[in-house]
């Protein structure tokens, strides 16, 4: 059923803009105790969310208590009309049912299912959290620069498609597998973080270092940097600089990076790195063509229609001490 949801079965929602810090927060409410706890926690944090309510729980419930929050459904969708009355308009979001039969029922009523579970924390994500875990999640979201909003307010929210299922499979089978095999350190937990770094036991050409020198290779979070750039070039550049400081902290503190003599990246987004003090090196022609092909395939996989300003990849690098002096 998870695959059906990712492909948009029953109009299942898909997350929003990859460069916007807003995330859709939904809270399943199964009792009056849950409702009181959720409303108190959200009020204290100054946050509105989507409250997933059982139609049976709404009897006698005052709409004023839910002011600012979106009303969603939980349980049997046959009770959706009662929730419409409480919400003062059509309810469109419903918690994922346990069985495929229930998913079909949502589709016939024009309701959109929520993907199950919290999912990965990322811009535009749809997060479902029980009331007991709500204080911890809200603290994490604030610390990492995310802005929780009702599901209806997530920018670029849409129903999923088969392409989203393909992209999910690609990410798990290709990118996540590569990260595990090469020990890539994910530094992109923050909403505007765009860097990951991998420790290498060699120095690839054309770095002016002995081949046996240990290095640290930067990997950009491509969808996020493209999403940030779509908001503004300045937003993306500032994210670059903040993320370089994340790399500096990792270079200083992570045991697997202690021997790295240089930090480098092979990328089409080399202009911001040049502005940040990196030295640019031309790649050997064959290497440049291979990397260029790889970057084009990534754009196809992620459905990125906006071409980067540069079409020739280059290597950008800084010696370890210089990098730490600037960003450590």
N, C-alpha and C positions, 0 to 999 in steps of 0.2 A: 504493500500500500504506500510505503514511503516513496517508491519510484513514481507511482501514479500522482502523488501530491507534487513532487518536484516538476513533473511534466504539466501541471496545471489542471489535473482532474478535479471536477466539481469547482472550477474556478479558483483553485487554491492559490493563495497569495504568494507572490515572490517579492523578496526584499527590494529596497529602493536604491537611491543614488549612491555610487561607491565613493564619492568624495564629500558627502554631507554627514555631519556628526549625529544627525537624528536617527534614533532606533525606535522601532515600534515595540512598546511594552504592553503585554497582556497578562492579566492576573486571573486565574481560575478561582471562582468563589463558590464554594459548595455548602456553606452554612452561614448563618448570621454572625457567628464568631469570626469566620474568615472575612466577612464583609467589613465588620468593625475594625479588625486588625489592618486590612488593606487600606481602608480609607484613612485611618489614623497615620499610618506610615507614609502614604502618599501626600497627605496634607502637611506633615512635618517637613517633607523634602520639597514641597512646592511643585509637585509633579502630577500631571494628569496621565491616565493610562486607559487601556481598554479593559473593562471589567467583564469577564466571561461569566455570565449568570445563568443558572438553571431557571427555566420558566417557572418551576414550582416555588422558587425562592422569592419571586417578585410579588407575590400576593401581599398587598398592604404596604409595599415598599414605596416610600415617598421619593418622587423624582428629584426633589431638591437635594437629597442626600448625595446624589450622583452628579451634581453640577460640575461641568467641565470635563467629566470622564465620558468616554465612548462606551456604549452598552453593546456587548457581544453575547453570543449564546454558548451554552454548555449543555450537553445531554441531548434529549430528544428534540429534533427541529420542528416537530409538530406544534410545539409551543411558541414558535416564532411570532405569531400575531400578538400574543400577550407582551412579549418583549418590545415589539414595535410601539405599543401604547406607552410603556414605561419610558422608552427612549424618546418619544415624541416624534418619531420618524422611522423609516425602515431600518432594521438591523441588517447589516451586510456581512459581518464577520462571525464565524462560528468555530468553536474548538473542534479539532479533528476527532471524529468519532472512532470508536474502537474497531469497528468492522467496516468492510468495503460497502456493505448494504447501506450503512448510515451515510457514507460518502455520497452514494448515488442520491440519497434523499436530499442532501444539501444542494446538489446540482439542480434538482427539479424545482427547488424553491428559490433559486437565484441567490443563494448564500455562498460566501467564499470561505473555504476551510483555511485554518491556520496550519502551517507546518508544525509537526509535533516536536516537542523538546525545545531547549533554549537555542540550539545551533551555535555557530561560531560568532563571537563578538566581533563585529565589523560595522563600518558605516552602512546604514540602510538595513541592518539585520532586523529580524522579527524575533523577539525574545518572549518566551512564556515562562513565568516564574510563580511558584506557589507563595502565598502570603508570608509563610514562615521564613522564606529565603529572600524576601523583598528588601529588607534593610541592608543586607550584605551586598546584593546586586546593585542597589542604588548608590552605595558608597563606591563600589568599583567603577560604575559608569562615570561618576563625578570625577574620580581620580584620573581616569583615562581620557577625559575630555569628550565623552558622549553626552547626548541630550535625549533623554527618554521622552517619548510623546505617544499619544494614542496611535493605534495602527493606521487609522484613517489619515493621519497627518504626516506619514512617512513620504518624503518626496519621491516621485517616480514609482510609487507602489503600483503593481500590476499583477494580473494573473500570470502564473507560470506557463512556460511553453516547453516543447520537447527540447529546444536548445538549452534550456536551463538544466534539464536532466543530463544532457551531454556534457555541459560544462562542469557539473558536479562530478561526473565520472572522470572527466579529464583531470580535474584538480586532485582527486583522490588517487588515481592510478598513475599519474605522471608527476605532477609537482610535489605532492606529499611524499611519494616514493623517492624522488630525487633528494628531497630534503633529509629524509631518514638515512639514505645511503651515504650522503656527503656531509652529514653532521651540520646542516645549515641551522644557525641560531636565529630564531624568529624574534625580531625586535619591533614588530609592527602591532603590538597590542593596543597602543594609544590610537585614538581616532585619526590623528593626522600623521602617524608614523608610516614611513614608506620604505624602510630598509630592513634587510636581512643580511647576515654575514656568515661565510663559511671558512673555516680554517683549512689551509692547503699546506702540504709538506713539500711544495716546490714553488718556483717562480716561473710562470709561463712567459713565453716571448710575447711582446718585445720588452718586458721589464729589464732594466739595466742592472740585474742582480744575478749572482750565481744560480744555476738551475736548482741547486739543493737548498736554497734559502726558503724558509717558511714564510707564507704570506696570508693575507686575509682578503677574500673576495667578496665584494658587495653585490647583493642581488636586490633589484628594485621590486617593490610590490606594484606591478604594472597597472592593474585595474585601479588601484587607489591613486597613484600619481596622475593617471589620466583623468580620473574623476575630480581630483583637486584642481588640476589645470583647467578643467572645464568651468570651474567657478571663477578662477582668476590665476594669471601667471604668478602674481605676487604671493598668493596663497600657497601655490605649489612650491615656490622657491623657499618660502619660510619653513614649509614642512621638510624640505630637503635639509636645511640647516639644522633644524631641531633633531632630525633623524641622524645626522652626522654626529651630534653630541651623544646620542644613544650608542652609536658605534664606538665612540671614544670611551664611554664607560665600560662597554663590553671588552674592548681591547685592554683596558687597564685591569679589569676585575676577573674576566673569565680565564680559567686555567688553560683551556685549549687554544687561546690566542696569545699566550705569553711569549711564544717564540716567533710570532709574525714580525717580519722586518719591514713590511710595507702593506699598505691598503690599496686595493685597486678595484676597478670595475670595467667591464666591457659593456658599453651601452650606447643607445641612440640619444639618450638624455644626457649628453656629456657637457653641454654648454653650462648648466648650473654647477657642475663639478668644477669646470674651469674657473667660473666666477668664485667658487669656494676655495681656490688655491691649488687645485689639482693640476698636474702636468698631463697634457694630452699626448698620446703616442698613436701614430698610424699603425694599424694592423697589417700583417702580410696580406696581399690581395686575396689569396685563397681563403684565409681565415676570416677576412672581412666578409666575403661572400657567404660563407657558411653561417656566420653569426647573423648576417642580414636576412638570410632565409629563415633562420630560427625565429627572429623577431617578427617576421611577417606571419609565420604560422601562429605565433602567440596572438597576434592581432585578430587573425581569423577565428581562433578558438574563443577568444573573449568577446568577439563581435565588436571590436573597437573600430569605428568608422573614421575617427579623426587621426590623420597621419601625423607622426612626429615631425617637428620642424627640420630635423636632420635625417637623411636617408642612408648615411654611411656610418656604421658603428666605429667607435674608437675606444682605446684603452685610456682611462684616467687613473693616475696613481699619485700617492704621497708616501714618502718614507715614514716609518713608524713614529719616530721622535717628532717630526714635523706635524704629523697628524695629531698626536697627543698635545703638542703645544697649542694647536689651533682649537681642538675639539675635545681634549681630554679633561 
